[in-house]
Amino acid sequence: MTAVLAFSLLLAATGPREAERMAAEAVRRAGQQPEAALAEARRALALTAEFDPTVFVAAGRKGEVVEDEFVKARNDYRRHRSGLYDAVGQCLARLGRHPEARRYLGRAVLLESTPERVTLLARELLAEGRARPALDRLAAQAAASRPSPEALARLEEAADGAGVPSAQAEIDRARLVALGGIEVREGPLRFPPEAHLSTGGPMRFEDGLAVLYLADASCRTCSADLEALKRAVPPGTRVVMVPPAPDQDIALRQVLSLYRYPWPVLVAKGAAAAVAVKPVAALVVARSGWVGAVVRPPFADPLTAAIKLLSRVDVTESVPRPKWNSRPVDRGPEPPAPALTAEGLAPGEDLPLPGAFMAAADAYKAGQGLEALRFFDALENKGDGWLLPPEARFDRALCLAAIGQRETARKLLLRIGDSRFQDAVDRALERVGSHNR
């Protein structure tokens, strides 16, 4: 019996390996034979559409897996499926079917995000004219790891498409947000024309990175703050003092003189208002004033980290970029993918919901499970990626449960492991149960 079980598991395990081989071959052939390659990639995706945990983790004595091993098996399955969705997406992209390619590549990134897959997904978003979400994804990816030349080229393309003043500033922003504890300040930072330093020179941001210390009127913490600045700011970094007003700089100048700090004071009416940062704070300004990082006391490590981060250069560019739209950057969130319906059905990847899905939802709501099934099958069979296989199987299971085929529905739900609604799949499995339960 043990030998038979081992042989069965070995036979089942060849499925993922064969699917991955077929997917790799499809990607290789996509340039010369795109239609045939797409068909091969779809076959690979279908080969392991059903999740079998025993294929991805060692089985117990009775062919069962415990909870922790089951979670590991499903994670391994999701990584495996990511490569198959990626292959279908690449083949669709070769055919110029960009919305469809973006849906499959989006699922690949959801299941296992890699820099290469994010770049491919951004390319399809750009092909659809969706520069802003492409830029957000590329900037976040560049913040997490060193971007490739291809990723940087796409990022600059997305920056120009979105009309932002600086591609580098978008990466900076993503890095600062990931760092945490630091407030990002949007540029441009511009002072009144008459603004100048107490040393007599102009205040310019084109000369590189600068740290502005914004004191309050009482300057109660100035001595401690300036000592912290001295320790945190690397040698050679410009430091400038900004009093709350030109006639409120006496206490600040006294501290500078007493402790012999060489830093100049910014002199200009309205300078503090132009900075638009509530004191007490240190503002690290970079990219010719187009991005800043606000650090609150105690400075120490956060300030040093912000300076180091904003000293990095990934993109060689003139700021603002020639294709800047001369407007503030629109940071409105990208519309999320459609959520579960009120009845718990899983929609596809985009809004608006197509008529066939609305008809299926209406039929399901009216208790016409078989009619709803026909609509869901038709949506999946279109192959355009709007309703990807895991969501189609989920909806099918709910319809089967609604018409009394609860055991069939339970088995179908058990075999879903790559859905974007995986938690809902698990809840539905508990709710549906088996006929015997």
C-alpha positions, -999 to +999 in steps of 0.1 A: +000+000+000+028+024+009+045+017-024+013+024-043+009+057-025+044+067-032+041+059-068+008+079-070+025+109-054+054+107-077+031+105-107+011+135-095+043+155-089+052+153-125+023+176-133+038+208-120+072+200-135+056+193-169+035+225-167+066+246-159+084+230-188+056+237-212+053+273-199+090+279-204+088+265-239+058+287-247+077+318-237+107+307-258+085+302-289+063+333-284+085+355-306+083+333-336+050+314-331+029+336-308-005+318-314+010+283-309+029+295-279-002+310-263-021+277-268+008+258-252+009+283-222-029+279-217-024+241-217+003+245-190-020+267-169-048+242-172-026+212-163-023+222-126-055+242-122-065+219-093-045+223-061-033+190-046-014+197-014+002+163-013+021+172-045+038+202-029+046+188+006+055+155+022+023+135+031+015+120+064+010+084+072-024+084+055-017+108+027-028+137+048-010+170+056-012+189+089-022+226+089+013+242+088+024+219+060-009+226+042-002+264+043+033+258+030+020+235+003-004+262-008+023+289-008+045+266-030+015+260-053+009+298-056+046+303-066+043+275-091+011+290-106+027+325-108+051+313-134+023+298-155+002+330-154+033+349-163+038+327-194+002+332-206+006+370-201+039+371-220+023+352-249-007+375-250+016+406-249+034+392-280+001+393-298-006+428-287-036+418-265-025+441-237-055+442-214-056+404-214-019+402-209-021+427-180-047+405-162-026+374-163+006+392-154-013+409-126-022+375-111+014+364-115+026+394-095-001+388-069+010+352-064+047+359-064+061+393-071+095+396-088+112+426-103+110+411-138+073+404-134+065+439-121+084+453-151+064+432-175+031+442-158+041+479-160+049+475-197+013+463-203-002+491-182+018+516-203+005+500-235-030+506-221-022+542-214-022+537-176+010+555-168+002+564-132-003+528-119+027+517-139+048+544-123+036+535-088+045+498-093+079+505-108+088+531-081+079+507-053+099+479-070+129+502-075+127+512-038+128+476-027+157+464-049+182+478-074+163+484-106+174+469-139+181+491-169+148+478-185+129+488-153+145+522-152+136+528-189+100+518-182+100+540-151+111+571-171+085+563-197+058+561-170+070+593-154+067+612-186+033+596-193+021+606-159+036+641-163+055+641-130+085+665-125+110+638-115+113+600-119+139+599-092+117+617-068+090+590-072+116+564-062+127+586-033+091+589-021+085+551-022+118+546-003+109+572+024+074+557+028+089+522+032+114+536+058+086+548+080+085+575+106+093+602+080+069+626+064+074+631+027+073+667+015+062+674-021+081+699-042+089+723-055+104+742-026+109+778-035+118+807-013+111+845-020+135+861-044+151+882-017+159+851+005+196+848+013+219+832+038+234+851+067+268+845+051+256+867+021+251+840-005+218+829-021+198+799-010+200+774-038+189+738-040+205+731-073+238+726-056+228+693-041+212+680-009+206+703+021+193+699+056+171+728+070+165+730+107+132+747+115+133+762+150+104+774+170+101+809+184+112+800+219+141+778+207+138+758+239+153+727+224+177+743+200+209+734+218+200+697+221+186+696+185+218+712+170+240+688+189+219+659+175+222+675+140+260+676+144+261+639+152+236+628+126+245+648+095+274+634+075+304+657+069+301+678+038+263+681+039+249+716+039+229+726+070+208+758+071+190+773+100+154+786+094+139+808+122+101+812+124+105+848+113+134+872+105+127+890+138+126+858+158+161+846+152+179+860+182+178+829+204+188+807+175+218+829+166+228+829+203+229+791+204+249+790+171+274+815+185+277+799+219+284+765+206+303+777+175+282+760+149+292+772+115+258+769+099+242+799+082+207+813+090+182+818+062+171+854+061+138+862+043+103+873+051+080+844+045+108+818+044+093+796+071+059+798+054+074+787+021+088+756+038+053+748+052+066+725+078+056+729+114+087+733+137+106+718+154+119+696+125+147+689+101+138+690+064+161+671+041+158+687+006+169+669-025+164+669-063+166+707-067+138+711-041+114+686-057+114+662-028+119+665+009+119+644+040+106+658+073+122+643+104+111+651+139+133+651+170+150+630+182+169+631+149+197+605+152+192+575+130+161+586+111+178+618+098+210+599+088+189+573+070+169+600+051+201+618+041+216+585+029+184+576+010+181+609-008+218+608-017+212+578-040+209+584-077+191+558-099+179+581-127+200+606-146+176+634-154+171+672-155+145+684-130+118+692-137+116+667-166+108+683-200+074+665-201+063+677-167+027+688-169+033+718-147+007+706-122+010+691-087+014+654-088-019+635-088-016+608-061-051+596-062-052+559-054-056+534-083-091+520-083-089+486-067-100+454-084-137+446-079-146+432-046-169+402-038-205+410-046-231+412-019-240+376-026-204+365-022-197+359-059-162+366-071-160+391-100-132+394-125-103+418-127-118+451-140-147+475-138-172+479-152-187+444-146-197+429-180-233+421-187-228+384-186-215+386-150-245+408-140-268+383-155-251+355-137-253+373-104-290+380-110-297+344-118-278+333-087-297+357-065-330+344-079-320+308-070-314+298-106-280+281-100-279+263-134-285+294-153-258+313-134-234+284-141-239+288-178-230+325-176-199+319-155-187+291-178-191+314-208-171+342-191-142+319-183-142+303-217-137+337-234-101+333-223-096+371-220-086+369-184-115+389-170-127+359-150-096+339-143-099+302-135-098+304-097-126+329-095-146+310-121-142+278-101-152+296-069-184+310-085-191+276-100-188+260-065-213+285-050-238+277-078-234+240-072-240+244-035-271+265-043-286+237-063-279+211-036-246+196-049-228+205-018-202+177-018-192+185-054-190+222-044-168+213-014-144+193-035-142+221-060-134+246-033-107+224-018-088+225-051-086+262-053-053+276-042-044+306-064-074+329-060-072+366-051-101+358-028-084+329-011-097+339+024-132+339+009-126+304-006-117+291+029-148+307+044-170+293+017-155+258+023-165+261+060-199+273+051-207+248+024-192+217+041-202+183+028-236+168+023-229+144+052-221+173+075 
